[in-house]
Amino acid sequence: MDQLVKPWRKVALIFPGQGSQHPGMADKLIKMSRAAADVFRRADEVLDMQLSRLCVEGSAEELEATVNQQPATFVTSIAWLAALEERWNAYDRKIEPYLFAGHSMGEFTAAVAAGSLTFDEGLQLVKERGVLMEQAGIENPGGMASIIGLPEEKIVEICQEASSEGYVGLATMNCEGQSVISGAINALKRAMDLAEGARARKVVKLPITIASHSPLMAKASDGMNRLLQKLPMHDPKQPIVGNTTARLLSVQPEVYVELRDQLTMGVRWQKSVETMRAKGADMFMEVGPGNVLTRLVRRIDYDTNSLSVSDPYEGLFGENFKAVAAAAL
């Protein structure tokens, strides 16, 4: 136990977005943590629906619906954060993150964790975000595709060539050789064909019927702007690294602009991780369901310490958590 009183490392808490959800993702969490169960109870009250049931018993099809997927992932991530705080309290320590970041929708989770928004505010925003995006997708049909094995410069060139069919562009730059494009249906198909012709290792159309992180989400972004204007947002207690700029967001206006603009602009995840490393972060904890971001961090910088709190071995309820906790303090 003496190991657990060392000074904190500079820990970055990172929060996943859509795509990390899976059936039963909150089952063990709710059973193992009273604090996490309380988060789900509050979410059910705020939304006036049994979101907790969806996160425990919901099918993959139910969870993939945009209007369900976003609040489910958001609440599950905040519940994991509550469980993490609860577990650390058992060691008579308090979590003091150095930096925060979230991938796409996960930025709203990061804003709540950093104190810029309350849980209730963040949950309502995420719920409405899903509705706004779905509506924008109906008015401007589109899609997204993952491209593996081509450099960013080549993908930009491909999107420019395919733009004769409509808008298509980079939506996320996750790590070297792994990107996602987003755009109108015909333009997206053209870009996929060009990527295959350029010998991309893999080109996969994602099971998404909206062109997230593209100008086709402009109406959704306008709706989000109106919602954000009504909220008394606060400065984050520690900086958030923004998706769209990969820069530190230290004051309320910067966070506001980021949450407003991220629907129409790309996610610069690799640059965000590089920024956190450059600022001194030496441990990354993915707080939420799955380990998508943990794997990306390891691909971006293999020597960086990173883990997912939901990992069955090293995570919060894993048999090796005590050793992990010692390494983080």
C-alpha positions as CSV (number, residue, x, y, z in Angstrom):
1,M,0.0,0.0,0.0
2,D,3.0,2.3,0.5
3,Q,3.4,2.4,-3.3
4,L,0.0,4.2,-3.5
5,V,1.1,7.5,-2.0
6,K,3.6,8.5,-4.6
7,P,3.0,11.8,-6.5
8,W,0.6,11.6,-9.3
9,R,1.8,11.1,-12.8
10,K,0.4,13.5,-15.4
11,V,-2.7,11.5,-16.3
12,A,-4.8,12.4,-19.3
13,L,-8.4,11.1,-19.1
14,I,-9.8,10.3,-22.6
15,F,-13.4,9.5,-23.4
16,P,-14.7,7.4,-26.4
17,G,-17.4,8.4,-28.8
18,Q,-19.8,6.4,-31.1
19,G,-18.6,3.0,-32.0
20,S,-17.4,1.9,-28.5
21,Q,-20.9,0.8,-27.4
22,H,-21.7,-2.9,-27.1
23,P,-24.5,-5.0,-25.7
24,G,-24.2,-5.5,-21.9
25,M,-21.6,-2.8,-21.6
26,A,-23.0,-1.5,-18.2
27,D,-24.0,-4.9,-16.7
28,K,-20.9,-5.5,-14.5
29,L,-20.4,-1.8,-14.0
30,I,-23.7,-1.3,-12.3
31,K,-23.3,-4.4,-10.2
32,M,-19.8,-3.6,-9.0
33,S,-20.2,0.2,-8.3
34,R,-22.8,2.0,-6.3
35,A,-21.6,5.3,-7.7
36,A,-22.0,4.1,-11.2
37,A,-25.5,2.8,-10.5
38,D,-26.4,6.2,-9.1
39,V,-25.3,7.8,-12.4
40,F,-27.6,5.5,-14.4
41,R,-30.5,6.2,-12.0
42,R,-30.0,9.9,-12.5
43,A,-29.8,9.5,-16.3
44,D,-33.1,7.6,-16.3
45,E,-34.7,10.5,-14.4
46,V,-33.3,13.2,-16.6
47,L,-34.3,11.4,-19.9
48,D,-37.5,9.9,-18.5
49,M,-36.6,6.6,-20.1
50,Q,-34.8,3.4,-19.0
51,L,-31.4,4.1,-20.5
52,S,-29.9,1.8,-17.8
53,R,-31.9,-1.1,-19.3
54,L,-30.6,-0.2,-22.8
55,C,-27.0,-0.3,-21.5
56,V,-27.5,-3.6,-19.8
57,E,-30.0,-5.5,-21.9
58,G,-30.2,-3.6,-25.2
59,S,-29.4,-5.3,-28.5
60,A,-26.7,-4.3,-30.8
61,E,-29.3,-2.9,-33.2
62,E,-30.9,-0.8,-30.5
63,L,-27.5,0.6,-29.4
64,E,-26.5,1.4,-33.0
65,A,-29.3,3.9,-33.4
66,T,-27.8,7.4,-33.3
67,V,-30.4,8.7,-30.8
68,N,-29.6,5.8,-28.4
69,Q,-25.9,5.3,-29.1
70,Q,-24.8,8.8,-28.0
71,P,-26.5,9.1,-24.6
72,A,-25.8,5.4,-23.9
73,T,-22.0,5.9,-24.5
74,F,-22.0,9.2,-22.7
75,V,-23.7,7.9,-19.5
76,T,-21.7,4.7,-19.4
77,S,-18.5,6.8,-19.6
78,I,-19.5,9.1,-16.8
79,A,-20.5,6.0,-14.8
80,W,-17.1,4.6,-15.3
81,L,-15.6,7.9,-14.1
82,A,-17.8,7.8,-11.0
83,A,-16.7,4.2,-10.4
84,L,-13.0,5.2,-10.8
85,E,-13.4,8.1,-8.3
86,E,-15.1,5.7,-5.9
87,R,-12.4,3.1,-6.2
88,W,-9.6,5.7,-5.7
89,N,-11.4,7.0,-2.7
90,A,-10.9,3.6,-1.1
91,Y,-7.1,4.4,-1.4
92,D,-7.8,7.7,0.3
93,R,-6.8,9.5,-2.9
94,K,-8.6,12.0,-5.2
95,I,-8.4,11.9,-8.9
96,E,-6.5,15.0,-10.2
97,P,-6.4,14.6,-14.0
98,Y,-3.8,16.7,-15.9
99,L,-5.6,16.9,-19.2
100,F,-8.9,15.8,-20.7
101,A,-9.9,14.8,-24.2
102,G,-12.8,13.0,-26.0
103,H,-13.2,11.5,-29.4
104,S,-16.1,13.1,-31.3
105,M,-19.1,12.8,-29.0
106,G,-16.7,12.0,-26.2
107,E,-15.8,15.7,-26.1
108,F,-19.1,16.3,-24.4
109,T,-18.1,13.7,-21.8
110,A,-14.7,15.4,-21.4
111,A,-16.5,18.8,-20.9
112,V,-18.6,17.3,-18.0
113,A,-15.5,15.6,-16.5
114,A,-13.6,18.9,-16.6
115,G,-16.4,20.8,-15.0
116,S,-17.4,23.0,-18.0
117,L,-20.9,21.4,-18.0
118,T,-23.0,19.6,-15.4
119,F,-23.9,16.0,-15.9
120,D,-27.6,16.9,-16.6
121,E,-26.5,19.6,-19.1
122,G,-24.1,17.2,-20.9
123,L,-26.7,14.5,-21.1
124,Q,-29.4,16.7,-22.6
125,L,-26.9,18.1,-25.1
126,V,-25.8,14.6,-26.2
127,K,-29.4,13.5,-26.5
128,E,-30.2,16.5,-28.7
129,R,-27.0,16.0,-30.6
130,G,-28.2,12.6,-31.7
131,V,-31.6,14.0,-32.7
132,L,-30.1,16.9,-34.6
133,M,-27.6,14.7,-36.5
134,E,-30.4,12.3,-37.4
135,Q,-32.5,15.1,-38.8
136,A,-29.6,16.6,-40.7
137,G,-28.9,13.1,-42.2
138,I,-32.4,12.9,-43.5
139,E,-32.2,16.3,-45.2
140,N,-28.7,15.7,-46.5
141,P,-28.1,11.9,-46.8
142,G,-24.6,10.8,-46.5
143,G,-22.3,8.2,-45.0
144,M,-18.8,7.5,-43.8
145,A,-16.0,5.0,-44.7
146,S,-12.8,3.9,-43.0
147,I,-9.6,3.9,-45.1
148,I,-6.6,1.9,-43.9
149,G,-3.1,2.1,-45.3
150,L,-3.1,5.4,-47.1
151,P,-1.3,8.6,-45.9
152,E,-3.5,11.6,-45.0
153,E,-2.1,13.6,-48.0
154,K,-3.3,10.9,-50.5
155,I,-6.7,10.7,-48.9
156,V,-7.1,14.5,-49.2
157,E,-6.2,14.3,-52.9
158,I,-8.7,11.5,-53.4
159,C,-11.5,13.5,-51.7
160,Q,-10.7,16.5,-53.9
161,E,-11.0,14.3,-57.0
162,A,-14.3,12.8,-55.8
163,S,-15.8,16.1,-55.0
164,S,-17.2,16.4,-58.5
165,E,-19.9,14.1,-57.2
166,G,-20.7,16.2,-54.1
167,Y,-18.9,16.9,-50.8
168,V,-16.6,14.3,-49.3
169,G,-13.6,14.9,-47.0
170,L,-11.6,13.7,-44.1
171,A,-13.7,13.3,-41.0
172,T,-11.3,11.7,-38.5
173,M,-7.5,11.3,-38.6
174,N,-7.1,8.6,-35.9
175,C,-3.5,7.6,-36.4
176,E,-1.0,7.1,-39.2
177,G,-2.6,5.1,-41.9
178,Q,-6.1,5.0,-40.3
179,S,-8.6,7.7,-41.3
180,V,-12.3,8.1,-41.9
181,I,-13.9,10.0,-44.7
182,S,-17.4,11.5,-44.7
183,G,-19.7,12.9,-47.3
184,A,-22.6,12.7,-49.7
185,I,-23.5,9.2,-50.9
186,N,-22.2,9.4,-54.5
187,A,-19.1,11.3,-53.6
188,L,-18.3,8.9,-50.8
189,K,-18.7,5.9,-53.2
190,R,-16.4,7.6,-55.7
191,A,-13.8,8.3,-53.0
192,M,-14.0,4.7,-51.9
193,D,-13.4,3.5,-55.4
194,L,-10.4,5.8,-55.8
195,A,-8.9,4.7,-52.5
196,E,-9.2,1.0,-53.6
197,G,-7.5,2.0,-56.9
198,A,-4.7,3.6,-54.9
199,R,-4.2,0.3,-53.2
200,A,-5.5,1.1,-49.7
201,R,-5.1,-1.9,-47.5
202,K,-8.7,-1.7,-46.5
203,V,-11.7,0.4,-47.4
204,V,-14.9,-0.2,-45.4
205,K,-18.2,1.7,-45.5
206,L,-19.3,2.2,-42.0
207,P,-22.9,1.3,-40.8
208,I,-23.7,5.0,-40.5
209,T,-26.3,6.9,-42.5
210,I,-25.1,10.4,-41.7
211,A,-22.0,12.3,-42.8
212,S,-20.7,13.2,-39.4
213,H,-17.9,15.8,-39.1
214,S,-18.7,17.3,-42.5
215,P,-20.4,20.4,-43.8
216,L,-23.5,18.3,-44.3
217,M,-24.0,18.6,-40.6
218,A,-24.2,22.4,-40.7
219,K,-27.9,22.5,-39.6
220,A,-27.1,20.2,-36.7
221,S,-24.2,22.5,-35.7
222,D,-26.6,25.5,-35.8
223,G,-29.0,23.7,-33.5
224,M,-26.2,22.8,-31.1
225,N,-25.1,26.4,-31.1
226,R,-28.6,27.5,-30.0
227,L,-28.6,24.9,-27.2
228,L,-25.1,25.9,-26.0
229,Q,-26.1,29.6,-25.8
230,K,-28.7,28.7,-23.2
231,L,-26.2,27.1,-20.8
232,P,-24.0,28.7,-18.2
233,M,-20.8,26.9,-19.2
234,H,-17.7,27.2,-17.1
235,D,-13.9,27.2,-17.5
236,P,-12.6,23.6,-17.4
237,K,-10.7,22.8,-14.2
238,Q,-7.9,21.5,-16.4
239,P,-7.5,22.0,-20.1
240,I,-9.4,20.0,-22.7
241,V,-7.6,19.1,-25.9
242,G,-10.0,20.0,-28.7
243,N,-10.7,17.6,-31.6
244,T,-10.8,20.3,-34.3
245,T,-7.6,22.1,-33.5
246,A,-5.7,19.7,-31.3
247,R,-5.0,22.7,-29.0
248,L,-5.6,23.2,-25.3
249,L,-9.0,24.7,-24.4
250,S,-8.5,26.5,-21.1
251,V,-11.5,28.9,-20.9
252,Q,-15.2,28.7,-21.4
253,P,-15.4,30.5,-24.8
254,E,-12.9,28.0,-26.3
255,V,-14.9,25.0,-25.1
256,Y,-18.1,26.6,-26.4
257,V,-16.6,27.1,-29.9
258,E,-15.2,23.5,-30.0
259,L,-18.6,21.9,-29.0
260,R,-20.3,24.1,-31.6
261,D,-18.0,23.4,-34.5
262,Q,-17.0,19.8,-34.0
263,L,-20.1,18.5,-35.9
264,T,-18.9,20.0,-39.2
265,M,-15.1,19.7,-38.7
266,G,-12.7,16.8,-38.6
267,V,-11.4,14.9,-35.5
268,R,-7.6,15.3,-35.3
269,W,-7.1,12.5,-32.8
270,Q,-3.4,11.8,-33.6
271,K,-2.5,15.4,-33.3
272,S,-4.5,15.6,-30.1
273,V,-2.6,12.7,-28.5
274,E,0.7,14.3,-29.7
275,T,-0.3,17.6,-28.1
276,M,-1.0,15.8,-24.8
277,R,2.3,14.1,-24.9
278,A,4.1,17.3,-25.8
279,K,2.4,19.0,-22.8
280,G,3.8,16.3,-20.5
281,A,1.0,13.7,-20.2
282,D,2.7,10.4,-19.4
283,M,-0.3,8.2,-18.8
284,F,-3.6,7.9,-20.7
285,M,-6.7,6.4,-19.1
286,E,-9.7,5.6,-21.4
287,V,-12.8,6.1,-19.3
288,G,-15.8,4.4,-20.9
289,P,-16.8,1.2,-22.7
290,G,-14.2,-0.6,-24.7
291,N,-10.6,0.2,-25.6
292,V,-10.7,1.8,-29.0
293,L,-8.8,4.9,-27.9
294,T,-6.3,2.9,-25.8
295,R,-5.3,1.0,-29.0
296,L,-5.0,4.2,-31.0
297,V,-2.8,5.8,-28.3
298,R,-0.5,2.8,-28.4
299,R,-0.3,3.0,-32.2
300,I,0.5,6.7,-32.1
301,D,3.1,6.4,-29.4
302,Y,4.0,2.8,-28.4
303,D,6.0,3.9,-25.4
304,T,3.1,5.8,-23.8
305,N,1.4,4.2,-20.8
306,S,-2.3,3.7,-21.6
307,L,-5.1,1.6,-20.4
308,S,-8.9,1.3,-20.5
309,V,-10.7,1.3,-17.1
310,S,-13.1,-1.3,-18.6
311,D,-10.3,-3.7,-19.4
312,P,-11.1,-7.1,-17.8
313,Y,-7.5,-7.6,-16.6
314,E,-5.9,-4.1,-16.0
315,G,-9.1,-2.2,-15.7
316,L,-11.0,-1.0,-12.6
317,F,-12.4,-4.4,-11.7
318,G,-9.5,-6.4,-13.1
319,E,-7.2,-8.6,-11.0
320,N,-4.2,-6.4,-11.8
321,F,-5.8,-3.0,-11.0
322,K,-3.9,-2.5,-7.8
323,A,-0.6,-2.7,-9.7
324,V,-2.0,-0.3,-12.3
325,A,-3.2,2.1,-9.6
326,A,0.3,2.1,-8.1
327,A,1.8,2.9,-11.4
328,A,-0.6,5.8,-11.9
329,L,0.1,7.5,-8.5
